[in-house]
Amino acid sequence: MFGLGKIRLKGVDRKYIRDEEHVEDYRSAPAIGRVRFGKLCFYYRDLGVKYYVPYEYIERAFIRISETQPDDSPPIYYYRLILVHEGKEFANLIFNKEKEADDALATLQEYAPDMAVGYVPPAGGKKPSFR
């Protein structure tokens, strides 16, 4: 009745798709944490939404490490896989383990060999912007 249980994928153009080709690609794609590597697209989950990104859309990717310092406890580190298109960060995918983030970046390189890897500071020293 309401389409519950059906996979809906949101694209970088903010439009949703439900075509069987992408849904089957999503289901059969190998996963590392919250990301999946399909034959057609790169898939990830963020705040309950499943996204699809064509590999050629991703121009650059890198890992950013975030540290939080709770009171009277050792620091906690989060590993973020950042995806960039046209100089803007459009995805910030959090991993709790460094190995998962490293494996996701390495696998993404295999699927998108033309993608650049590594952080490039923004022009003028401005802080990175998100959409």
C-alpha positions in Angstrom: 0.0 0.0 0.0 2.7 2.5 1.0 5.6 0.8 -0.7 7.1 -0.3 2.6 10.0 -2.7 2.1 10.7 -1.5 -1.5 14.2 0.0 -2.0 14.2 3.7 -3.0 17.5 5.2 -4.0 18.2 9.0 -4.0 20.6 10.4 -6.5 23.0 13.3 -6.5 20.3 15.2 -8.5 18.1 14.7 -5.4 15.6 12.6 -7.4 14.5 9.1 -6.3 14.6 6.0 -8.5 13.2 2.5 -8.0 14.1 0.8 -11.2 14.8 -2.9 -10.9 18.3 -2.6 -12.5 19.6 -0.3 -9.8 17.7 -2.1 -7.0 19.2 -5.5 -8.0 22.7 -3.9 -8.3 22.3 -2.4 -4.8 21.2 -5.8 -3.4 24.0 -7.7 -5.0 26.8 -5.2 -4.3 29.6 -6.1 -1.9 29.4 -3.9 1.3 31.9 -2.4 3.7 30.2 -0.8 6.6 27.5 1.5 5.3 28.7 1.6 1.7 28.2 -0.7 -1.2 30.1 -1.1 -4.5 27.8 -2.0 -7.3 28.6 -2.5 -11.0 26.4 0.6 -11.9 27.0 2.9 -9.0 28.4 3.5 -5.5 25.8 3.3 -2.8 25.7 4.5 0.7 23.2 5.0 3.6 23.0 8.3 5.5 20.3 9.2 8.0 18.1 6.4 6.8 18.3 7.4 3.1 19.9 5.1 0.6 21.9 7.1 -2.0 23.4 6.1 -5.4 26.3 7.9 -7.0 27.7 7.1 -10.5 31.4 6.4 -10.1 32.3 9.1 -12.7 30.6 11.7 -10.5 33.1 11.2 -7.7 36.2 13.4 -8.6 38.1 13.0 -5.4 37.9 11.0 -2.2 39.9 11.1 1.0 39.8 10.1 4.7 39.4 12.7 7.4 40.0 11.7 11.0 37.8 13.3 13.7 38.6 13.2 17.4 36.3 13.7 20.3 37.5 14.0 23.8 34.9 12.8 26.4 35.4 13.9 30.0 37.8 11.6 31.9 38.0 9.1 29.0 40.5 8.4 26.3 39.7 10.1 23.0 37.4 8.5 20.4 38.4 8.6 16.8 36.0 8.6 13.8 37.1 7.9 10.3 35.2 9.8 7.6 35.3 8.9 3.9 34.8 12.2 2.1 33.6 12.4 -1.5 34.1 15.5 -3.6 32.6 16.8 -6.8 33.5 20.1 -8.4 35.5 21.1 -5.4 32.6 20.5 -2.9 32.3 17.8 -0.4 29.0 16.0 -1.0 29.3 12.9 1.2 30.7 12.5 4.7 30.5 8.8 5.5 31.5 7.9 9.1 33.3 4.6 10.0 34.2 3.6 13.6 37.2 1.5 12.5 40.2 2.8 10.5 40.5 -0.4 8.6 36.9 -0.2 7.3 37.5 3.4 6.0 40.8 2.4 4.4 39.3 -0.7 2.8 36.3 1.4 1.5 38.7 4.0 -0.1 40.8 1.3 -1.7 37.8 -0.5 -3.1 36.4 2.8 -4.4 39.7 3.4 -6.2 39.3 0.0 -7.9 35.8 0.9 -9.2 36.7 4.5 -10.1 40.3 4.4 -11.4 40.1 8.0 -12.7 39.2 9.4 -9.3 41.8 11.4 -7.5 42.7 10.5 -3.9 43.8 12.8 -1.1 42.9 16.0 0.5 43.3 19.3 -1.4 42.9 22.5 0.7 40.2 24.8 -0.5 41.3 28.0 -2.4 41.8 30.9 0.0 42.0 28.6 3.0 38.2 28.5 3.5 36.7 25.7 5.5 35.2 22.9 3.4 31.6 23.5 2.5 28.8 20.9 2.3 25.7 21.2 0.2 
